[in-house]
């Protein structure tokens, strides 16, 4: 199995290079649509840095990609786990920004799980007999919007993460489910990043924050995994290595000042994590 996994990952590299080079920004999102700008108003704000006014300045939001990725969450454990990772990614970005004194983007990210994700996840909570996470998320979002002290926000984040952990555990996911979830979450991170970065420049800071948060949460989850066999351990190592590559595109909550990478870096990592998962 270990030799098979190495072969799959090795063979995929050439195929991914060709696919990514022809897809423009590195592949399609989970919803099946390439992450192109769609000239529609964005609740996350228009392109920054003095972009042209009107339709040309409007950018796509990431909520569409997130919702599409969760469309099968009630029947697909990997999609369900990915949804919970995406929720945590929003919270991670929001709390980090809030702690730094950002009272604009911080509260926005704390509110977005309810605005963009919970409706899609609601049937999955029932299907997996999982407790609702909405009360904990609502308390955290309201604290951020009211300007609560960072220590209070941090405590409410801990409560929210505990609720999310209970909802995750209720599904009793396998290792393969968890690795497939990581691949899905990285794909959504790629979608967000493709919206955030155009021609090597940041045009939507909010979506960059999303990409950062999603990737960071995926890495944390992968680090917590243990393999019951050498094949499983190798799959985890391969996934961690690829997630680390994805993080080079969004290494910190503040974007790099130069050398922004293309979204294909994240998409390629997501594809190789999926290959590692499917080799089990």
C-alpha positions in Angstrom: 0.0 0.0 0.0 2.8 2.4 0.8 4.5 1.8 -2.6 1.1 2.2 -4.3 0.6 5.6 -2.5 4.0 6.8 -3.6 3.3 5.8 -7.1 -0.1 7.5 -7.1 1.3 10.7 -5.8 4.3 10.7 -8.2 2.1 10.0 -11.2 -0.3 12.7 -10.2 2.3 15.4 -10.3 2.6 15.5 -14.1 -1.1 15.3 -14.6 -1.8 18.1 -12.1 0.8 20.3 -13.8 -1.0 19.9 -17.1 -4.4 20.4 -15.7 -3.5 23.4 -13.7 -1.8 25.1 -16.6 -4.9 24.8 -18.7 -7.4 25.9 -16.0 -6.2 29.4 -15.6 -6.2 29.6 -11.8 -5.6 26.0 -11.0 -8.8 24.1 -11.2 -12.5 24.4 -10.5 -14.1 24.8 -7.1 -16.2 22.3 -5.3 -19.3 23.8 -6.8 -18.1 22.9 -10.3 -17.6 26.5 -11.4 -14.3 28.1 -12.0 -13.6 30.9 -9.5 -13.9 33.7 -12.0 -15.2 37.1 -11.1 -19.0 37.3 -11.8 -19.6 41.0 -11.6 -21.9 40.8 -8.7 -22.0 42.8 -5.5 -19.9 41.4 -2.6 -20.9 41.6 1.0 -17.2 41.3 1.7 -16.4 44.6 0.1 -15.3 45.7 -3.4 -11.8 45.3 -4.7 -9.3 47.3 -2.8 -6.6 49.7 -3.8 -8.6 52.1 -6.0 -9.9 49.6 -8.5 -12.2 50.9 -11.3 -15.7 51.9 -10.1 -18.9 50.0 -11.1 -19.2 46.5 -12.3 -15.5 46.1 -13.0 -14.7 46.7 -9.4 -17.1 44.1 -8.0 -15.7 40.7 -7.0 -17.2 37.3 -6.3 -17.8 36.2 -2.7 -16.6 32.9 -1.3 -19.9 31.9 0.2 -21.0 30.3 -3.0 -18.1 27.9 -3.0 -18.5 27.1 0.6 -22.2 26.3 0.2 -21.5 24.1 -2.8 -18.9 22.2 -1.0 -21.4 21.3 1.7 -24.2 20.2 -0.5 -23.8 16.5 0.4 -22.9 17.1 4.1 -25.9 15.0 5.3 -24.8 11.9 3.5 -21.0 12.5 3.0 -19.0 12.5 6.2 -16.0 14.2 4.5 -18.2 17.1 3.3 -19.7 17.4 6.8 -16.2 17.5 8.4 -15.1 20.0 5.8 -18.0 22.2 6.7 -17.0 22.2 10.3 -13.4 23.0 9.3 -14.6 25.9 7.3 -16.6 27.2 10.3 -13.5 27.0 12.4 -11.4 28.7 9.7 -13.7 31.7 9.8 -13.5 31.8 13.6 -9.7 31.5 13.5 -9.3 34.4 11.1 -11.9 36.4 13.1 -10.4 35.9 16.5 -6.9 36.5 15.3 -7.9 39.8 13.6 -10.0 40.8 16.6 -7.1 40.2 19.0 -4.9 42.4 16.8 -7.4 45.3 17.1 -9.3 44.9 13.8 -12.9 45.7 14.6 -14.0 45.6 11.0 -12.9 42.3 9.5 -12.7 40.5 12.9 -16.4 40.6 13.7 -17.3 40.0 10.0 -15.5 36.6 10.1 -17.1 35.7 13.4 -20.5 36.3 11.9 -19.9 34.5 8.6 -20.5 30.9 9.7 -24.1 31.8 10.4 -24.4 33.8 7.2 -22.8 31.4 4.8 -22.6 27.9 6.3 -25.1 26.9 8.9 -28.0 26.7 6.6 -26.2 24.2 4.4 -25.0 22.2 7.5 -28.4 22.1 9.3 -29.6 18.8 7.7 -26.2 17.2 8.4 -26.5 17.8 12.2 -29.7 15.8 12.2 -28.4 13.1 9.9 -25.3 12.6 12.1 -27.3 13.0 15.4 -25.0 15.9 16.3 -25.7 18.8 18.6 -26.3 22.2 17.0 -23.4 24.6 17.2 -25.4 27.7 16.4 -25.9 28.9 20.0 -22.2 28.9 20.7 -21.5 30.6 17.3 -24.1 33.2 17.9 -22.8 34.1 21.3 -19.3 34.6 19.8 -20.5 36.6 16.9 -22.5 39.0 19.1 -19.5 39.5 21.4 -17.4 40.5 18.5 -20.1 42.9 17.1 -20.6 44.5 20.5 -16.8 45.2 20.9 -16.3 42.8 23.9 -12.9 42.5 25.4 -10.6 40.2 23.5 -10.3 37.9 26.5 -14.1 37.4 26.4 -14.1 36.7 22.7 -11.3 34.2 23.2 -13.3 32.4 25.9 -16.4 32.3 23.7 -14.2 30.9 20.9 -13.1 28.1 23.2 -16.8 27.3 23.9 -17.6 27.3 20.2 -14.7 25.0 19.4 -15.9 22.6 22.0 -19.3 22.5 20.5 -17.9 22.0 17.0 -15.7 19.2 18.3 -18.7 17.4 19.8 -20.6 17.8 16.4 -17.6 16.4 14.6 -17.2 13.4 17.0 -20.9 12.5 16.6 -20.2 11.5 13.0 -17.5 9.0 14.0 -15.3 9.6 11.0 -12.7 7.3 9.6 -9.2 8.4 8.8 -10.1 8.4 5.1 -13.1 10.6 5.8 -10.8 13.1 7.7 -8.2 13.2 4.9 -10.9 13.7 2.2 -12.3 16.5 4.4 -8.9 18.1 4.4 -8.8 17.9 0.6 -12.2 19.5 0.3 -11.4 22.3 2.7 -8.1 23.1 0.9 -10.1 23.2 -2.4 -12.4 25.8 -0.9 -9.4 27.7 0.4 -8.1 27.7 -3.2 -11.4 29.1 -4.4 -11.3 31.9 -1.8 -7.6 32.6 -2.7 -8.4 32.8 -6.4 -11.0 35.5 -5.6 -8.6 37.3 -3.3 -5.6 37.4 -5.6 -5.7 38.6 -9.2 -2.6 39.1 -11.3 -0.3 38.8 -8.3 -2.2 41.5 -6.2 -4.7 41.4 -3.4 -8.1 42.5 -4.6 -10.3 41.1 -1.8 -8.7 41.0 1.6 -11.6 39.2 3.3 -11.3 36.2 1.0 -7.6 36.0 1.6 -8.3 35.8 5.4 -10.7 32.9 4.6 -8.0 31.0 2.7 -5.6 31.5 5.6 -8.0 30.4 8.2 -9.1 27.3 6.3 -5.6 26.1 5.5 -4.4 26.7 9.1 -7.3 24.7 10.5 -6.6 21.8 8.1 -3.0 21.7 9.2 -4.0 21.6 12.9 -6.4 18.7 12.2 -3.8 16.7 10.2 -1.3 17.1 13.0 -3.7 15.5 15.4 -4.2 12.4 13.3 -2.6 9.0 14.1 -2.2 6.1 11.7 -3.0 2.6 12.7 -0.7 1.2 10.1 2.4 2.4 8.1 0.2 3.0 5.1 -2.1 5.3 7.2 0.9 7.0 8.8 2.4 7.7 5.3 -0.9 9.1 4.0 -1.0 11.5 7.0 2.6 12.6 6.3 1.8 13.1 2.7 -1.3 15.2 3.4 0.6 17.3 6.0 3.4 18.0 3.5 0.9 19.1 0.9 -1.0 21.3 3.4 2.3 22.9 4.3 2.8 23.7 0.6 -0.7 25.2 0.5 0.2 27.4 3.4 3.0 29.1 1.5 0.3 30.9 -0.4 -1.3 32.3 2.7 1.3 32.0 5.5 -0.1 34.6 7.8 -3.3 36.5 8.4 -1.8 39.5 6.7 -0.9 38.8 3.1 2.8 38.8 2.0 3.8 42.2 0.7 5.3 40.6 -2.4 5.6 37.3 -4.2 1.9 36.3 -3.9 1.6 32.7 -5.3 -1.1 31.5 -7.7 -4.2 29.6 -6.5 -2.9 26.6 -8.3 -0.4 26.0 -5.4 -3.4 25.4 -3.1 -5.5 23.5 -5.7 -2.5 21.2 -6.4 -2.0 20.5 -2.7 -5.7 19.7 -2.3 -5.6 17.2 -5.2 -2.6 15.4 -3.8 -4.2 15.2 -0.3 -7.2 13.6 -2.0 -4.9 11.1 -3.8 -3.3 10.2 -0.4 -6.8 9.6 1.1 -8.0 7.5 -1.8 -4.9 5.3 -1.6 -6.1 3.9 1.8 
